[in-house]
Amino acid sequence: MILLARSEEKLNHLANFLPSGTKVKIIFQDLSNIESLKVKVKDLLKEIGPIEILVNNAGGPKAGLLLEAQPEEFLNAFQTHVIASHVLTQLLVPGMKEKKYGRIINIVSTSVKIPIPNLGVSNTIRGAMASWAKTLAHEVGPFGITVNNILPGFTETERLEKLKIATSEKLNKSTAEVEKMWLDSIPAKRFARAEETAQAIAFLASPNASYINGINLPVDGGRTGSL
């Protein structure tokens, strides 16, 4: 298993959390530095050979109204989401084709289906990511490679806590009121656990999902109000 992210502390914590005996290689890399990313991944491929499963996941842009967003916010988010995912895909797909097996799984957002208020930049970039993935699914499908998106709903993470604070400030409500408002919108009446999203990813990465390609899969407790 290869873990790639910019936070040494979080990567080491995750590595310790994995089952004993799991072979783990850690790469510290900021996704905004594309040239450095290319060099490190090329070196990795020379060392270990083809990689068959790619999970793209980058931190979401800060909350805020679309009209208040600065142009550089879009450019920075596009770089770390679409461009970084594209570069990684270009580097790994040849090996997937060689193996006649590949899984590209993108962690996006339910805003792909219904834009979320006060997440102007994020909604824009997530939509771009979904369109990129759907286009790619058609191109690589003939080679035994699938491309799918996981759309997490409200999930118990640091990101959720930050959004809760930002929303409470914007609406002039307490974080407890915001949390209740969100919970009331979810048929399951609870937030997701991170491992529930991970289980959906594991399924899409498996041979059992070989005929699932180009989809957006919400993992949201039924919250998203679209078919």
TORVOVEX-872192 format. One line per 4 residues: their letters; for each residue x, y, z of N, C-alpha, C, CB. Coordinates in pm, whole numbers, m for minus. Glycine has a CB too. Layout:
REM TORVOVEX-872192
a	X,Y,Z,X,Y,Z,X,Y,Z,X,Y,Z  ...
//
This chain:
REM TORVOVEX-872192
mill	84,m119,0,0,0,0,88,124,0,m95,0,122  55,219,m87,129,345,m92,40,456,m38,176,378,m238  90,531,58,18,645,116,90,772,74,9,634,272  20,862,10,80,987,m38,m3,1105,11,91,987,m193
arse	61,1194,85,m4,1316,133,104,1411,182,m108,1285,246  65,1533,219,163,1633,261,191,1630,410,116,1769,221  107,1561,488,120,1563,633,193,1439,683,m18,1574,699  314,1457,729,392,1345,781,325,1284,903,535,1392,816
ekln	275,1370,990,211,1322,1113,90,1233,1083,169,1441,1199  4,1279,992,m117,1204,961,m87,1074,888,m211,1288,877  14,1076,801,51,955,729,106,850,823,153,986,620  192,891,914,247,797,1012,138,741,1102,356,866,1097
hlan	42,826,1139,m69,779,1221,m151,675,1146,m159,897,1263  m178,701,1019,m254,606,938,m178,475,922,m286,666,801  m48,484,898,34,363,882,28,276,1007,179,400,850  29,339,1123,22,265,1250,m115,204,1272,57,355,1366
flps	m216,264,1209,m354,219,1226,m384,96,1140,m450,332,1191  m307,75,1033,m332,m36,941,m300,m170,1008,m248,m19,814  m364,m277,961,m339,m409,1021,m192,m446,1019,m420,m516,949  m147,m515,1122,m7,m556,1129,26,m647,1011,24,m628,1263
gtkv	144,m630,958,185,m708,843,161,m640,710,115,m838,844  85,m529,710,59,m454,587,187,m384,542,m56,m351,606  227,m409,419,344,m341,365,305,m200,321,405,m421,247  368,m102,382,330,36,357,451,117,311,268,99,483
kiif	429,196,207,531,291,162,471,430,172,579,260,16  541,520,240,491,655,265,566,756,179,504,691,414  489,843,113,547,950,31,489,1083,78,520,928,m122  575,1173,120,530,1306,160,530,1397,39,619,1363,274
qdls	413,1451,5,404,1530,m116,284,1623,m111,395,1439,m239  306,1750,m142,197,1846,m156,145,1835,m299,246,1994,m124  15,1811,m314,m43,1791,m448,m39,1916,m534,m185,1744,m435  m12,2032,m474,m4,2154,m554,128,2164,m629,m23,2276,m465
nies	227,2083,m590,358,2083,m656,360,1969,m758,475,2068,m551  310,1996,m876,290,1892,m977,422,1831,m1025,213,1948,m1096  523,1913,m1047,650,1860,m1098,715,1765,m998,745,1975,m1131  711,1801,m872,765,1713,m768,685,1584,m760,765,1784,m633
lkvk	553,1596,m775,466,1478,m773,504,1382,m885,318,1520,m787  526,1435,m1004,564,1350,m1118,693,1274,m1090,579,1435,m1244  792,1344,m1040,923,1282,m1015,910,1169,m914,1023,1387,m964  840,1193,m804,829,1093,m699,751,970,m745,762,1152,m576
vkdl	644,991,m821,565,877,m867,639,798,m974,429,924,m920  710,865,m1062,791,795,m1162,898,709,m1095,857,895,m1259  963,763,m994,1063,687,m919,1000,566,m851,1133,776,m815  880,586,m798,809,477,m730,777,365,m828,681,529,m664
lkei	729,401,m948,694,300,m1047,817,221,m1092,627,366,m1167  931,288,m1102,1056,219,m1136,1093,118,m1029,1170,319,m1157  1061,154,m905,1098,70,m791,1006,m51,m773,1098,153,m665  874,m30,m786,781,m139,m750,699,m190,m868,687,m92,m643
gpie	702,m122,m981,624,m167,m1096,484,m109,m1097,617,m317,m1098  395,m166,m1181,261,m109,m1200,179,m101,m1071,186,m191,m1302  98,2,m1064,2,20,m954,m137,9,m1014,23,159,m879  m220,m77,m959,m349,m109,m1021,m465,m30,m963,m376,m255,m1007
ilvn	m450,23,m842,m560,94,m777,m515,233,m736,m612,14,m654  m589,334,m779,m561,473,m746,m683,534,m679,m520,555,m872  m665,588,m560,m772,660,m490,m730,806,m480,m799,599,m347  m803,892,m548,m774,1036,m547,m859,1105,m441,m800,1098,m687
nagg	m792,1175,m352,m864,1245,m245,m782,1364,m200,m894,1150,m124  m839,1483,m212,m769,1605,m170,m861,1687,m80,m724,1689,m293  m803,1765,8,m882,1847,99,m966,1948,23,m791,1919,197  m1087,1969,71,m1179,2059,3,m1143,2205,23,m1318,2035,50
pkag	m1181,2292,m72,m1159,2436,m58,m1237,2491,62,m1201,2511,m187  m1196,2605,111,m1264,2663,226,m1408,2701,190,m1188,2786,277  m1491,2706,292,m1630,2744,271,m1641,2892,235,m1714,2713,396  m1753,2928,173,m1775,3067,139,m1869,3081,20,m1643,3137,109
llle	m1927,3201,6,m2016,3227,m106,m1937,3236,m236,m2094,3357,m82  m1999,3193,m345,m1933,3193,m475,m1890,3334,m515,m2025,3133,m582  m1977,3432,m495,m1945,3569,m538,m1832,3632,m458,m2069,3655,m527  m1801,3576,m343,m1693,3629,m260,m1559,3561,m286,m1729,3617,m114
aqpe	m1560,3457,m370,m1438,3381,m398,m1344,3458,m491,m1473,3245,m458  m1215,3448,m463,m1113,3509,m547,m1069,3411,m656,m992,3555,m463  m1026,3461,m772,m986,3372,m882,m881,3268,m842,m933,3454,m996  m786,3308,m757,m681,3214,m719,m734,3096,m638,m574,3285,m640
efln	m849,3114,m572,m907,3002,m498,m950,2890,m594,m1028,3051,m415  m1006,2929,m708,m1045,2830,m808,m921,2762,m867,m1128,2896,m920  m820,2842,m898,m699,2787,m960,m629,2690,m865,m604,2900,m999  m619,2727,m738,m552,2640,m640,m629,2509,m623,m538,2711,m505
afqt	m761,2519,m614,m842,2399,m596,m839,2310,m721,m987,2438,m563  m841,2371,m837,m834,2294,m962,m701,2218,m971,m852,2387,m1084  m596,2282,m923,m463,2220,m927,m457,2096,m839,m356,2320,m882  m506,2108,m715,m492,1997,m621,m594,1886,m644,m504,2048,m481
hvia	m704,1917,m710,m806,1816,m736,m794,1760,m877,m946,1874,m714  m827,1839,m977,m833,1787,m1114,m693,1760,m1171,m908,1886,m1204  m605,1859,m1162,m473,1843,m1225,m391,1733,m1158,m396,1976,m1219  m388,1732,m1025,m311,1628,m956,m367,1489,m987,m314,1652,m804
shvl	m499,1475,m988,m560,1346,m1021,m529,1306,m1165,m712,1352,m1000  m529,1404,m1255,m501,1377,m1395,m357,1330,m1415,m527,1503,m1479  m265,1397,m1349,m124,1359,m1361,m100,1218,m1305,m34,1461,m1287  m156,1190,m1189,m141,1056,m1132,m201,950,m1224,m208,1049,m993
tqll	m314,980,m1283,m379,886,m1375,m293,861,m1498,m516,938,m1416  m240,968,m1556,m154,952,m1674,m33,864,m1643,m108,1088,m1724  20,875,m1523,137,796,m1485,103,650,m1458,203,857,m1362  m17,624,m1405,m50,489,m1361,m126,406,m1463,m128,497,m1237
vpgm	m201,470,m1554,m283,395,m1648,m202,300,m1737,m360,491,m1735  m83,336,m1784,m8,238,m1865,14,105,m1793,126,297,m1905  44,110,m1664,60,m12,m1587,m70,m88,m1569,119,19,m1453  m179,m14,m1553,m310,m78,m1543,m344,m151,m1673,m418,26,m1510
kekk	m316,m86,m1784,m340,m149,m1914,m257,m276,m1927,m308,m51,m2030  m134,m270,m1882,m44,m387,m1887,m102,m503,m1807,95,m350,m1833  m158,m472,m1692,m215,m575,m1604,m358,m614,m1644,m214,m526,m1460  m418,m535,m1734,m557,m553,m1775,m651,m545,m1656,m574,m687,m1846
ygri	m614,m459,m1563,m696,m438,m1443,m659,m302,m1385,m674,m552,m1337  m761,m223,m1358,m733,m94,m1297,m857,m37,m1231,m679,4,m1400  m835,34,m1123,m945,101,m1053,m901,243,m1019,m986,22,m924  m976,340,m1067,m952,481,m1033,m1076,528,m958,m923,570,m1162
iniv	m1057,562,m831,m1169,599,m745,m1143,738,m690,m1189,495,m629  m1237,827,m714,m1222,966,m673,m1317,998,m559,m1247,1062,m791  m1264,1057,m453,m1348,1099,m342,m1390,1242,m370,m1273,1086,m202  m1517,1261,m399,m1564,1392,m445,m1662,1448,m341,m1632,1381,m586
stsv	m1787,1467,m372,m1883,1526,m280,m2023,1509,m336,m1851,1676,m253  m2123,1506,m249,m2261,1499,m296,m2301,1626,m370,m2356,1476,m178  m2218,1729,m363,m2247,1853,m438,m2241,1830,m589,m2149,1964,m399  m2186,1718,m631,m2190,1681,m773,m2334,1667,m820,m2113,1548,m798
kipi	m2421,1621,m731,m2562,1604,m765,m2645,1727,m730,m2618,1483,m693  m2622,1783,m612,m2695,1902,m568,m2595,1996,m500,m2814,1865,m472  m2567,2115,m555,m2471,2207,m494,m2509,2238,m348,m2464,2338,m574  m2406,2249,m266,m2426,2273,m123,m2408,2422,m94,m2326,2188,m38
pnlg	m2504,2485,m27,m2491,2629,4,m2363,2660,78,m2610,2675,87  m2305,2777,47,m2185,2829,113,m2059,2749,80,m2205,2830,262  m2063,2669,m24,m1942,2598,m70,m1921,2627,m219,m1956,2442,m46  m1915,2756,m252,m1911,2798,m391,m1796,2741,m472,m1904,2944,m397
vsnt	m1674,2755,m421,m1557,2705,m494,m1559,2552,m498,m1426,2755,m428  m1591,2492,m386,m1595,2346,m379,m1696,2289,m477,m1628,2301,m237  m1817,2344,m481,m1918,2295,m576,m1867,2299,m719,m2047,2379,m564  m1799,2408,m753,m1749,2428,m889,m1643,2323,m925,m1690,2568,m905
irga	m1548,2303,m834,m1438,2210,m860,m1486,2066,m858,m1328,2230,m758  m1577,2034,m767,m1628,1896,m761,m1700,1860,m891,m1724,1879,m639  m1774,1956,m946,m1841,1931,m1073,m1742,1904,m1185,m1929,2048,m1110  m1633,1980,m1186,m1528,1959,m1286,m1465,1821,m1270,m1420,2068,m1275
masw	m1443,1782,m1145,m1382,1651,m1117,m1474,1538,m1166,m1354,1636,m965  m1603,1553,m1144,m1697,1449,m1187,m1702,1437,m1339,m1837,1479,m1133  m1698,1550,m1409,m1699,1547,m1555,m1571,1485,m1611,m1717,1688,m1611  m1459,1518,m1547,m1331,1458,m1585,m1338,1306,m1572,m1215,1514,m1498
aktl	m1391,1260,m1458,m1396,1117,m1431,m1487,1043,m1529,m1443,1092,m1288  m1602,1103,m1560,m1696,1038,m1652,m1635,1026,m1792,m1828,1117,m1659  m1566,1129,m1834,m1498,1126,m1964,m1391,1018,m1966,m1436,1263,m1997  m1314,1012,m1858,m1206,914,m1848,m1261,771,m1847,m1124,938,m1722
ahev	m1375,750,m1782,m1433,616,m1774,m1458,558,m1913,m1564,619,m1694  m1501,642,m2005,m1526,597,m2142,m1395,561,m2213,m1601,705,m2222  m1290,637,m2185,m1163,616,m2254,m1091,490,m2209,m1074,736,m2234  m1098,458,m2080,m1018,346,m2027,m1101,219,m2008,m954,385,m1895
gpfg	m1233,228,m2022,m1318,112,m2002,m1279,m11,m2082,m1458,147,m2035  m1238,3,m2209,m1202,m115,m2289,m1081,m192,m2239,m1177,m73,m2430  m1006,m135,m2143,m882,m198,m2097,m896,m262,m1958,m771,m94,m2094  m1019,m285,m1916,m1039,m346,m1785,m1020,m248,m1670,m945,m462,m1769
itvn	m1031,m120,m1700,m1011,m15,m1599,m1145,55,m1576,m901,87,m1644  m1180,75,m1450,m1302,148,m1417,m1267,278,m1346,m1396,62,m1330  m1356,375,m1362,m1339,506,m1297,m1472,542,m1231,m1296,617,m1401  m1470,555,m1100,m1592,586,m1027,m1567,690,m919,m1650,458,m964
nilp	m1674,759,m882,m1665,861,m778,m1744,822,m654,m1714,996,m832  m1684,838,m539,m1754,826,m412,m1795,966,m369,m1664,756,m302  m1922,982,m332,m1973,1112,m289,m2009,1103,m141,m2097,1155,m374  m1915,1138,m54,m1946,1130,90,m2045,1238,131,m1817,1143,174
gfte	m2134,1203,221,m2220,1302,284,m2152,1355,408,m2357,1242,318  m2230,1394,508,m2173,1443,633,m2101,1327,703,m2284,1504,726  m1971,1340,717,m1888,1233,773,m1806,1288,890,m1795,1172,665  m1792,1209,993,m1723,1253,1114,m1573,1269,1089,m1747,1153,1229
terl	m1535,1387,1042,m1395,1418,1012,m1365,1560,1059,m1366,1404,859  m1237,1598,1052,m1197,1735,1084,m1263,1834,988,m1044,1749,1079  m1277,1794,862,m1341,1879,762,m1483,1915,805,m1343,1809,624  m1557,1818,858,m1694,1844,901,m1698,1946,1014,m1762,1713,945
eklk	m1603,1935,1106,m1599,2029,1218,m1571,2171,1169,m1492,1986,1320  m1482,2184,1073,m1451,2317,1018,m1573,2376,947,m1332,2308,920  m1644,2292,870,m1764,2340,800,m1873,2377,900,m1815,2232,703  m1880,2303,1008,m1980,2331,1111,m1956,2470,1172,m1976,2223,1223
iats	m1831,2500,1200,m1796,2631,1257,m1825,2742,1157,m1647,2635,1299  m1785,2722,1030,m1807,2823,927,m1956,2849,906,m1743,2780,794  m2036,2741,909,m2180,2755,890,m2245,2826,1008,m2245,2619,869  m2198,2794,1128,m2256,2857,1247,m2229,3008,1247,m2198,2794,1374
ekln	m2111,3047,1200,m2078,3190,1193,m2162,3259,1086,m1928,3209,1162  m2180,3194,974,m2257,3254,864,m2404,3268,902,m2243,3169,737  m2460,3168,969,m2603,3168,1002,m2632,3229,1139,m2657,3028,996  m2524,3265,1210,m2540,3319,1345,m2615,3220,1435,m2615,3454,1341
ksta	m2575,3093,1422,m2632,2986,1505,m2518,2919,1581,m2710,2883,1418  m2551,2848,1686,m2451,2771,1758,m2413,2648,1676,m2503,2730,1898  m2297,2590,1703,m2257,2469,1631,m2353,2355,1661,m2112,2429,1668  m2411,2354,1783,m2508,2250,1818,m2634,2263,1732,m2546,2258,1968
evek	m2675,2387,1706,m2793,2408,1622,m2765,2367,1478,m2836,2555,1626  m2644,2398,1432,m2607,2358,1296,m2604,2207,1284,m2469,2417,1258  m2546,2141,1383,m2540,1995,1381,m2680,1934,1378,m2462,1943,1504  m2770,1986,1459,m2907,1935,1459,m2974,1957,1324,m2990,2002,1570
mwld	m2951,2074,1264,m3007,2104,1133,m2959,2002,1030,m2967,2247,1089  m2833,1971,1034,m2777,1874,941,m2832,1734,967,m2625,1872,950  m2836,1694,1092,m2886,1561,1126,m3032,1544,1085,m2870,1534,1275  m3109,1650,1099,m3250,1644,1060,m3267,1622,909,m3321,1771,1103
sipa	m3163,1658,831,m3171,1644,686,m3131,1505,638,m3083,1747,619  m3085,1420,729,m3035,1288,693,m3135,1181,736,m2895,1261,758  m3189,1102,645,m3283,996,684,m3225,901,789,m3323,917,562  m3095,874,784,m3033,784,882,m3018,849,1020,m2897,739,832
krfa	m3035,982,1026,m3030,1058,1152,m2896,1045,1226,m3142,1013,1242  m2790,1030,1151,m2656,1030,1209,m2555,1064,1101,m2624,891,1273  m2435,1102,1144,m2327,1125,1049,m2259,992,1017,m2225,1228,1106  m2195,987,901,m2123,866,861,m1994,852,940,m2094,867,711
raee	m1954,729,959,m1820,700,1010,m1726,687,891,m1817,570,1098  m1603,729,908,m1508,726,796,m1494,587,737,m1371,777,842  m1502,485,822,m1484,348,773,m1598,304,682,m1472,251,890  m1714,368,694,m1826,334,605,m1796,380,463,m1957,397,656
taqa	m1733,495,450,m1689,541,318,m1578,451,267,m1640,688,325  m1488,411,355,m1377,324,315,m1429,190,261,m1283,299,434  m1535,138,319,m1590,10,274,m1646,20,132,m1698,m38,370  m1706,135,101,m1756,156,m36,m1640,163,m134,m1840,285,m44
iafl	m1532,230,m93,m1412,238,m177,m1355,98,m201,m1305,329,m111  m1346,18,m95,m1290,m116,m107,m1371,m201,m205,m1286,m184,30  m1503,m186,m203,m1586,m261,m298,m1558,m220,m441,m1735,m242,m266  m1556,m89,m467,m1531,m42,m603,m1392,m80,m652,m1549,109,m610
aspn	m1298,m99,m559,m1162,m138,m598,m1149,m287,m626,m1065,m98,m489  m1250,m363,m589,m1242,m508,m599,m1287,m561,m734,m1325,m572,m490  m1253,m687,m767,m1303,m749,m890,m1454,m760,m893,m1242,m888,m906  m1518,m759,m777,m1665,m770,m771,m1734,m650,m836,m1710,m783,m627
asyi	m1662,m539,m851,m1721,m417,m908,m1676,m397,m1053,m1683,m296,m824  m1638,m505,m1121,m1578,m493,m1254,m1671,m435,m1359,m1532,m626,m1299  m1803,m443,m1338,m1897,m391,m1438,m1964,m262,m1391,m2004,m496,m1469  m1905,m198,m1292,m1952,m68,m1244,m1851,36,m1289,m1971,m66,m1086
ngin	m1894,126,m1375,m1798,220,m1434,m1867,354,m1463,m1737,161,m1564  m1801,462,m1424,m1850,595,m1456,m1965,643,m1369,m1893,597,m1597  m1974,592,m1246,m2087,630,m1161,m2045,726,m1050,m2151,505,m1099  m2146,795,m994,m2130,876,m874,m2208,807,m762,m2180,1024,m897
lpvd	m2137,754,m664,m2200,677,m558,m2207,757,m428,m2124,546,m535  m2327,806,m392,m2339,877,m264,m2326,779,m146,m2475,953,m255  m2251,819,m47,m2243,746,80,m2285,848,186,m2096,685,108  m2417,868,196,m2468,987,267,m2588,962,354,m2502,1091,169
ggrt	m2621,835,378,m2735,805,463,m2869,841,402,m2721,875,592  m2870,867,271,m2994,899,201,m3025,1048,195,m3106,829,265  m2926,1133,228,m2953,1276,238,m2974,1344,103,m2841,1343,310  m2897,1305,2,m2902,1376,m125,m3039,1363,m191,m2794,1324,m220
gsl	m3101,1477,m218,m3240,1477,m267,m3253,1464,m416,m3308,1601,m223  m3184,1368,m476,m3197,1345,m620,m3190,1195,m645,m3088,1420,m700  m3236,1154,m763,m3233,1012,m797,m3093,969,m835,m3330,983,m912
//
